[in-house]
Amino acid sequence: MVGKSTQAAGLASDYLAAHAEVLEQLPERFQLVGIDLDYPRGLAAALQQPLDPAEGPAVYALVRGERLVALLTPGGGLGVEEAA
């Protein structure tokens, strides 16, 4: 499951690198946690990951298949446009 979480975080990182306007809406420091919605057991594992509060709040990247669906931030959800 860790591999799927890492892949989801990688897709989100790629998206953020290509969309500075979305990155600007996120906290200055944050911990990106990838969640592959196609693997429900991975969801529980991702939510139980120990996070270091000194590194900033968690931003959850929700991925289905090969597509980033949404980013969940401390301020609420951010929809993301489908990558071409």
C-alpha positions as a Markdown table, in Angstrom:
| # | Residue | x | y | z |
|---|---|---|---|---|
| 1 | Met | 0.0 | 0.0 | 0.0 |
| 2 | Val | 2.9 | 2.4 | 0.6 |
| 3 | Gly | 3.8 | 2.1 | -3.1 |
| 4 | Lys | 0.3 | 3.3 | -4.1 |
| 5 | Ser | 0.5 | 6.1 | -1.6 |
| 6 | Thr | 3.8 | 7.2 | -3.0 |
| 7 | Gln | 2.5 | 7.0 | -6.6 |
| 8 | Ala | -0.5 | 9.2 | -5.5 |
| 9 | Ala | 1.8 | 11.8 | -3.9 |
| 10 | Gly | 4.0 | 11.7 | -7.0 |
| 11 | Leu | 1.0 | 12.5 | -9.3 |
| 12 | Ala | 0.1 | 15.4 | -6.9 |
| 13 | Ser | 3.7 | 16.7 | -6.9 |
| 14 | Asp | 3.7 | 16.7 | -10.7 |
| 15 | Tyr | 0.4 | 18.5 | -10.8 |
| 16 | Leu | 1.6 | 21.1 | -8.3 |
| 17 | Ala | 4.8 | 21.7 | -10.2 |
| 18 | Ala | 2.7 | 22.4 | -13.4 |
| 19 | His | 0.1 | 24.6 | -11.6 |
| 20 | Ala | 1.7 | 27.3 | -9.5 |
| 21 | Glu | -1.7 | 28.9 | -9.0 |
| 22 | Val | -2.8 | 25.9 | -7.0 |
| 23 | Leu | 0.5 | 25.7 | -5.1 |
| 24 | Glu | 0.0 | 29.3 | -4.0 |
| 25 | Gln | -3.2 | 28.3 | -2.2 |
| 26 | Leu | -1.5 | 25.8 | 0.0 |
| 27 | Pro | 0.3 | 26.5 | 3.3 |
| 28 | Glu | 3.9 | 27.6 | 2.9 |
| 29 | Arg | 5.1 | 24.4 | 4.5 |
| 30 | Phe | 3.0 | 21.2 | 4.3 |
| 31 | Gln | 3.3 | 17.5 | 4.3 |
| 32 | Leu | 1.9 | 15.9 | 1.1 |
| 33 | Val | 0.1 | 12.6 | 1.8 |
| 34 | Gly | -1.1 | 10.6 | -1.2 |
| 35 | Ile | -4.3 | 8.6 | -1.0 |
| 36 | Asp | -5.2 | 6.3 | -3.9 |
| 37 | Leu | -9.0 | 6.0 | -3.8 |
| 38 | Asp | -8.9 | 2.8 | -5.7 |
| 39 | Tyr | -7.3 | 1.1 | -2.7 |
| 40 | Pro | -9.5 | 1.5 | 0.4 |
| 41 | Arg | -7.0 | -0.2 | 2.7 |
| 42 | Gly | -4.4 | 2.3 | 1.6 |
| 43 | Leu | -6.7 | 5.1 | 2.7 |
| 44 | Ala | -6.6 | 3.8 | 6.3 |
| 45 | Ala | -2.8 | 3.5 | 6.2 |
| 46 | Ala | -2.4 | 7.0 | 4.8 |
| 47 | Leu | -4.6 | 8.5 | 7.4 |
| 48 | Gln | -2.6 | 6.7 | 10.2 |
| 49 | Gln | 0.8 | 7.9 | 8.9 |
| 50 | Pro | 2.7 | 9.6 | 11.7 |
| 51 | Leu | 3.2 | 13.3 | 10.8 |
| 52 | Asp | 5.6 | 15.8 | 12.3 |
| 53 | Pro | 3.7 | 19.0 | 13.2 |
| 54 | Ala | 7.0 | 21.0 | 12.8 |
| 55 | Glu | 6.9 | 20.1 | 9.1 |
| 56 | Gly | 3.5 | 21.8 | 8.6 |
| 57 | Pro | 0.0 | 20.5 | 8.2 |
| 58 | Ala | -1.0 | 17.6 | 6.1 |
| 59 | Val | -2.3 | 18.2 | 2.6 |
| 60 | Tyr | -4.0 | 15.0 | 1.3 |
| 61 | Ala | -3.9 | 14.3 | -2.4 |
| 62 | Leu | -6.8 | 12.2 | -3.5 |
| 63 | Val | -6.0 | 10.1 | -6.7 |
| 64 | Arg | -8.2 | 7.8 | -8.7 |
| 65 | Gly | -6.5 | 5.8 | -11.3 |
| 66 | Glu | -3.9 | 8.0 | -12.9 |
| 67 | Arg | -5.8 | 11.2 | -12.1 |
| 68 | Leu | -5.5 | 13.7 | -9.2 |
| 69 | Val | -9.1 | 14.3 | -8.1 |
| 70 | Ala | -8.7 | 16.8 | -5.2 |
| 71 | Leu | -6.4 | 18.2 | -2.6 |
| 72 | Leu | -7.7 | 18.4 | 1.0 |
| 73 | Thr | -6.1 | 21.2 | 2.9 |
| 74 | Pro | -6.5 | 22.5 | 6.4 |
| 75 | Gly | -8.7 | 25.3 | 4.9 |
| 76 | Gly | -10.9 | 22.8 | 3.0 |
| 77 | Gly | -10.9 | 21.0 | -0.3 |
| 78 | Leu | -9.4 | 22.3 | -3.6 |
| 79 | Gly | -10.8 | 20.9 | -6.8 |
| 80 | Val | -8.2 | 20.3 | -9.5 |
| 81 | Glu | -8.7 | 20.5 | -13.2 |
| 82 | Glu | -8.1 | 17.3 | -15.0 |
| 83 | Ala | -4.6 | 17.1 | -16.4 |
| 84 | Ala | -4.5 | 16.6 | -20.1 |
